[in-house]
Amino acid sequence: MTVAVETSKSEEGEGRKKIENFDDILPYIGEAGRYQWLLFLLLLPFTFVYAFLYFTQFFLTLTPEQHWCTVPELDGWNLTDAEKIALSIPMASEEELKMEGATPFSKCQVYAVNFTELLEAGVRTADPSWPFRPCQHGWTFNYTMIPYASIAAQLEWVCDKTFLSSAAQSAFFVGSIIGGFIFGYIADHYGRIPALVSCNAVGFFASVGTAFCNSFWSFCLCRLIVGTSFDNCFNILFIVIIEYVGPKYRTLIANMSFGIYFAIAASLLPWIAYWIADWRILSVVTAIPLVAAFAGPWLVPESARWYITIGRTDKAIEMLKRFEKMNGKNIKQEIYDEFEKSVNSMMASDKSHKQYTVLDLFRKARLARITVILVLYWLLIILVFDGHVWNMKLLDPDVFMSFSLAALTELPAAVLLAIFLDRWGRRWMGFLSMFICGIFSFIALATPKGPPTVAMAILARLGVNIAANIGFQYAAEMLPTVVRAQGVSLIHLIGYFAHIIGPYVIYLADISAELPLAVLGVLSIMVAVLTLTLPETMDQELPQTLQEGNDFGKEQNFWWFPCLSRSPEKRKKYRHKLGATNAGFNPGSLQRIDSTRL
């Protein structure tokens, strides 16, 4: 008790730092107190929602590799599957054998003969010279490795309809683009909590509706609606929590929420699908965590920074007092008065910032180059990430185990980032992670089929996981304050297009079995090289104006490695302002709050 009183006196004494922005008042209410950690625990169901929405469709549309044309005439003859295939299915063509997941027999052709006459004549083995034709009576699937019939199997999205699974996944991410605008508008005009509740409610009802789909178009429509809630279902709450956490704890909170919660959710999902073994029930069960959002208004505080942006400083202070009470603090009214005065003054002077648009990022040559590189950087990372997710089904017949192991790489990725990101910097760590991803993608091509290839692909996935988490905050720290929110929104919006085309990477296997991993390896190396063309943001004063954004990093040496050098790049004039570390952190497209100035 004595220590707490002395600390309070020290904090509020005459020698204390002047309160100029939101980060300055956080130490008084607690930068990572009891309430912040309670909110961190509340992230758990929402992170499960995020992982389930992201990956559930993978298991809703899983199709066994072994499938062949159904021949009704053979059903009454008491034949095994092997005997039916030997009599009715031609051997796979050279083109089919080159495809990933190929089987010795054709998946899309059947002999065009009278099987009843052949069986009555005692023929049990096909003559390769017989004519054959495409399947006319549907397909038979071997459910040994995948113990349930997904919607793709039930509706027979195979052979010339294989692309429908990816098309449905693309519809999901088209919905994400639409949802970004809709729920972004709600978040900006009505608050973060209304956006959180409405977003998750839409996702819940559309996920339940998915269970009643009986056609490609109804499935696409439901998945498009579900997609509107993706990203926003988690990021709205995530942003609110990050805003209330002190700068020095943001990297830890941000990465550990993904590392622990997301890894657990994504690694459990395959076994939930395996145990349920029914795609309709799976769609409903994975929607259950979305219900947690309905308790949001009673458990989650509204964003104090949002209140400030709409001119409700009184409500912002009300939220801060709520944190003060929960964290067991005792703050003098003069602290709040000084904060209110500083914020109102800053908001009055910042009115001119509203005239800037995202187009201003392209009005200065160097800033335009940085912006374009950031867009390409994020676009390629998403493409590589989704490519590795979808390519996993081609690498191992036990897709449940391999998917689960790959998802668990989120945990070591988060731990590595929490330990090294604020020591090594974003630039070189981003380079190393994507370089590792590319190298292991190429090594996977040279390893024997089976567990060795899967192990190399999982290590590649670890690399892209690290890079993706770095990418969450890199752009927000690098773009100038006056257009930071709009710039990050643009980058994430374009990233959705990578989500749309990502599932189609696996169809490169139709040209060559090695092509998907080869392309992912090349793209990874490209991203690694792109990273080195960007400035380092660690320990740097974040740019405020367009000119500062254009000049940002000019003084940095290409070979500067923050943890090994005390070079001029870390001189006092280039260091960050007190409390600005990771202040621009923004993992989603809904952020409309400039946390480096409030």
N, C-alpha and C positions, 0 to 999 in steps of 0.2 A: 504493500500500500504506500509506504514511504517513497519507494522508488518511483511509483506512478505519479505521485504528487510532485516530486522533484522534477521529473521529466516534463510534466505539464507546465510547471513554472518556467522551465528552461525554454520550452517551445514557445510559450506565450510572453516571454520576457521582452525586455527592450531590445535585446540583440537579435531577435528573430528575423528571419528572411521576410521581406515584403511579399504579400499575397497578391500576385498579378493574374494568375489563371487557375484553372481547375486543379491542375497537378500540384499547385502550391498549397492547396487546402487539404489534399488527401492525407498528408502525414498527421494532421490533427484528428481526423475521423478514423484513421487507421488505414494503411496502405494494403494490408493483407490480414485483416482482423477476422473476428468470428463470423461476421455477416458475409464477408467475401468468400470465406471457405464454405459457408453454407450454400451460397450461390454456386460455387464450384461443384458441390455435390448435386445440386439441382440440374447441372448440365448433363448428368448421366442419362436420364431418359431421352433428352433431346439429341444427344450424340448417338444413341441407339436409333432414334428416328432417322437421323442423317445417314447412318450406315445402311439401315434397312431400305430406305428409299433409293439409295444409290445402287445397291447390289441385289435387291430382291428379284428384280426382273431377270437377272442372270439365271436364277434358279426357276423362275416361272416359265422360262423358254428353253430350258436344257433339253437337248435331244440326244438319245443314245447314238453312239457312232455306228453300232451295228443295227441296220435296218434294211429290209428288202421288200420287194413287191409281194403283196398278198395274192395268192392264187386260190380262189374259192373251191375249185374242183378238187383240191388236195385235202380239204378239211375232213372229209368222211373216211379217210383211208388209214387212220391211226399211224401217221408218220411223225417222226421227230422233226424239229426245226432243221437239223443238219441234213436229214433225208429230203426234206422239201427243197432246201437250197440246192442240193446236189442235182435234183431233177429239173427244177424250174428256173434257176437263176444262172445266167451266163457269168463267166469269169470277168473280173474287172478289166477294163481296157487300160492301155498304157497311160493314157491321160488320167484316168481315175486313180491308178496306183501312185501317181506322182503327188496326189493331193494329200494334205495332212489328215490323219485319221482314216486313211483308206483301208478297206477290207479286201480280202482275196476275191470276193464276189461283187458283182455290180449292185449298187444301191438303187438304181433307177431303171434297170432293164429287166425284162422277163422274156422267156422263150415264147414265141408265137406258134404254139402247137396245141393239139388236142390231148390234154393230160389224162383225161378219162380213158381214152383208147390206149395210151401208152401204159398206164397202170394195169389195165385189164390184160395187156399183152405181157406183163411182168417186167417192163422197163423201169429201172430205178435210178439210172444214171443218164445225165443229159449227153447229147451229141453236140459238140461245139459247132458243128456245121448247121445246126438248126437256125432258122431265122428268129430274130427277137424284136421286141417293141418296147416302148415306154410302159410304165405301170398304169393299169387301168382300173384296178380294184383296191387302191390304197396300199398301205404299207404295214408290215409287221415289225415290231421293235423288240430288241433284246434288252430287258430291264434289269439285267444282272448288276451292272455298275451304277445305274441310275434307277432306283427302285420305285419310280412313279412316272405316270404319264403327264408331262407338262402340257400347257396349252398348245405349244408348238408340236408336240407329238400327237395330241388329240386332233388338232386341225391339220396335221401332216404338212408342216412347213419344212419340207425337205426337197431335195433335187432342185427343180426349177423354182421352188418357192422358199428356198433356204434364206433368202435375203429378207423375208418378212420379219424374222426375229430381230434383225438389226434395224429394220425400218420402224418397228414398234419402239425400240430403244431410242431411236432418233426422235420419235414423237415425244417421248418423255422429256428430252432435253430442249425441244422446241417449246414445250410447256414451261420449262425453267426460265427461258427468255421472257415469255409472257408474264410469268409470275414475278420476275424481277421488277418489271414496270408496275404491275398492279400493287404488290405488297410494298414496294418501295414508296409508292405514292401514299399508301395508307400510313406507313411508318413515318414519313415526313410531315404529313398533315394531321394525323390523328394520334400519333404516338407509337412507340415500339411495342408496348404490350397489346394494344388492339391488333397490330399487324401480326404479332406472334400467335395470338389466339385464332384469328381468322385464317391465317396461313395453315396452321396445323389442323384446323377443323376441315378445311377443303381437302387436305391430304388424307385425313382419316376416312371421310365419306367416299372419296374417289377410290381409295384402296379397298374398302369393303365392296364398292361397286364392281371392282375388277373381278371379284369372285363370281360374278353372275354373267360374265362375258362369254359369248358363244361364237364370235366371229372375229376376224382380223380387225375390222373397222371399229367394232364396239370396244375391243381391247385397246386399240390405238387411242380412241377417244378418252377412255378412262385413264390410261397411262399419261396422256398429255395433261389431263387435269391433275393427276397426282404430281406430275413434274412441276406444276406451278408452285408447289410448296417446297420442292427440293431446294437446298441451299439456305433459303430463308427460314425454314423450319428450325434450324439450329443457329444460324448466324445472327439472327436478331438478338436472341438471348446472349449469345457469345459476345457480341459487340458491347452490350450493356454491361456485362460483367467485366470485360477488359477495360471499359471506361472507368469503372469504380476501383480498379486495382492500381496500386502505385507503379510507376514506370519500371522500377527495377525488378518487379515481379511478373511483368507481362509476358516476357519470353517463357518463363517457367510455366505460368498458368496456361498460356496459349498452346504450348507444345505438349504438356502433360495431359491436357484434356483430350487431345487427339491420341496421344500415345497410349493412355490407359483405356479410356472409354471407347474410342473408335476401334482400337485394336481388339478389345474384348467383343464388341458388337459384331464386327466384321468376321472375326474368327469363329464366333458361335453360330452365325447365320447358316453356314453350310450344314451344320449338324441339326439345326432346327428344321431345315428343309428335308434332310434325310430322315429324321424321326417322324415328322408329320406325313411325308410321302403323299401329299395331295396339294396341288398348286392352288386350288381355290381356298382351302383352309389356311395355307401358308400366307396368302394375300391378306386374310383377315387377321391372323395372329401377328404378323409384322406391323399391322396398323395400330395395335393396342398401345404402344408407347406414345403415340400421338395424342392420346387422351390426356396426358399429363399437362398439356397446354391449357386445358380448361381451368386448371387451378392457378394458372399464371397470375391473374389479377390480384390474388390474395397472397402469393408467395414472392413474386418478382417485383422489384422496384422499377418504376419508370426511369428512363434515362434522364439524369439531371442535366446533362449537356444538351439534350433535345429541348428540355424546358427553357434553357438559356437561349437557344437559337430562335425560339418563338416568342421571346421576350418575357417569359414567366420565371424570372429569377427567384421570386418568392417560393414557387413550387420546387425549384432546384434546391433551395436551402432546406425546404421541408424534407426532401429526400436525404439530404446530408445529415440532418438531425436524426433521421431514422437510423442511419448507419452509426451515428455517434452513440445512440442509445444501445443498439445491439452490440457494439464493440466495447461498451463499458467506458466510453470517454466522457470528459467533461470540458466542453469548449466554451470560452467566454463569448458573449454576444458581439464584442468588438471584432472578433475574428470574422464572423459572418458579415458584419457591417462593412468591413474592409473588402471582403470578397465581393459582396454585392456591388459596391462602388466601383471596383476595378472591372468587373464583368460588364456592367452597364456602360462604362466608359469605352471599353474595348468594342462592344457591340455597336456602339454609336459610330466609332471610327472605322469599323469594318463594313459599314453599309455599302461602301464603294466596291467591295469585293464581289457583290452579287451581280455585277455587270459582266464578269468573266464567264466564258464558256469553255468547253473542252477543246474547241477549235483554237483557242489561244495557245495550247500546247504545241501547235504546229507553226506558230508565227516566228519563232526564233530557231535558227538552223540547228544548233547543238541540242537544244531542248527537244526539238522535233525528232532528232536522231535517237535520243535517249528514249523518248516515248515509243517510237516504232520498235526499238529493240526490246523494250519491256513487253509490248504487245506480242511480238514473235516469241519471246522467252516464255511467257505464260501459255500461249497457244500450243507451242511444241511440248511443254511439260505435260499439259493435260492430254495431248495426243499420245505421248509415250506412256503416261500412267494408265489411261484407258486401254491402250493397246496391250499392255502387259496383263491387265485384268482379264480381257477377253481372250487373249492368246493362251491363257492357262488351260482352257478346255481342250486345246489342241496338243498340249504337251504331256498330259497324263490322263489315263482312263479313270483314275480315282480322283475326279475333279474336286470332291468334297475335302479330301485331305490336303491336296495341293493348294486349294483356294484358302483354306484355313491357315496353313503355314505361311503363305504369302501375306495374308492380312495381318498376322502377328508381327510382321516387320515394322509396323507403325510404332510399336513400343520402343525397340532399340533406336529407331529414327528419332523419336521424341527425346529420349534420354541423351543421345549424342548432341542434339541441338541445344538442349537445356545446359549441357556442360560446355560446349565449344562455340556456340554461335556468337556469344558476346565476347569471345576471346580471339577466335580466328577471323571473324567478320563474315559478312554475307557473300562477298564476291568469290573468295577462294574456296569457301566451303560449298557454295553452289557449284563451282567448277568441278571440284573433286567428286561430289556426289553424282553429278551427271556423267562425269568421265567413268566412274566406277560402273554406273548403269550401262553405259555403252560397251565397256570392256567385257563385262559378264554376259551381256547379250551375245557378243561375238563368241565368247568361250562356250556358251550353251550350244552354239551351232556345231562345235567341234567335239562335243562330248557324246557318249553313247546315249541312245534313246532310253527314256525311263527316268529313274530317280536322279542320276547325275545332271541331266538336262534341267529337270525341275529345280534342283538345288541352285544351279547357276541362274535360272530365271528369277528365283526368289531373291537372290543377292542383288540382281539387277533391279528388282522391285524395291528393295531397301534403298538403293541409291536414288531412285526417282521419288520415293516417299520423302526423303530428306529435302530434296530440291523443291518439291511442291510446298512443303511447310515453310521453307525460306521464301519462296515466291509470294506467299500470303502477305508478308510484311515488307518485302523489298520495294515494291512500287509505292506503297503508302509512305515510306520514309524518303523516297527519292523525288517524288513529284512536288512542285511548289504548293504551298498552303492554299493559295487563292483558287486553285483548280484541283486540289488533291482528291476530293470526294468524287468529282466528275471523272477525273482521269482513271481512278481505280475502278469505277463503275464501267467505263469503256473497256478497260483491259479484261475484266471478268465477263463482260457481255460477249466480247469476241471469243473468250475462252469457251463459251457454251457451244460455239460452232465446232470446236475440237471434240467436245463431248458427242456431238451429233455424228461426226464422221469416224470417231474412234472405233466403234464396233466393227466397221468395215475392214479394219486392218487384217483381220483373220482371213478375209477372202483372198488375200494375196497368196495364201497357201494353195489356192486353186491353180496358180501359175507355177509355183514351186514351194515345196514344204518348208524350205529354209528362208523364204522371203520375208515372212512377218518379223522374225527375230532380227534379220539383217537390216530391215528398214528401221526397226526400233533402235538398233545399235547405232546406225548412221544419224538418226534424229537426235539421239542422246549426246553424241559427240558434238553435233551442231549446237545444241543448247549449251554444252560446256564451254565452247569457244565464245558463244554470244555473251555468256556471263562475264567473261574477262574484258569485254568492251564496255562494261558498265562501271560507274564510280562505286567506291566503297561508302556505305552509309554508317557503319559502326563508329561511334564516338564523334560523329560529325554534327555540326549545327544544321538542322533541317532547313531547307530553303523555304522562304516565305513568299517572295515575289517571283514573277516570271523571269526577271533578270537573274535573280539568285539561282533559280532552277537551271537557267541556261549556263551559268558559270560554275555550277556545282561540280566539284571533283576535278576542276582544271589543274589544281596544284598537285594532284595525286600522281605519284610515280606508278607506272604499270606494274612493277615488281613489288610494290608495297604489300607486306604481309603484316597486319596489325600486331599479332602476338609475338613477332620476332624482331620488330624494328621500332625504334623511337625516332623515326624519320620526321621531316618537317610536316608531314600530313597530320601529325598528332600535336602540333604546336597549339598553344592556348587559343589562338584566334580561330582555329578550325574545329575546336572541340564543341561538343553539344552544350546547349544551355542546361543548367541544372534542372532535372526533371523532364528532359525531353527524350530520354532513351526510349525507343520504340513507341513514342507518343503517337505516331501516325499509323500504328498497327491497325490493319483493317482487312479481315479475311473475306469479306463478302461485298455484295453490290449494294447493300442498303445503307451503308454509312453515309450520313449527310452532316457529320459533326466534325468540326476541325479541332481535334483535341490538343493541338500544339498551341492554340491561341486562347482557348477557353479556360 
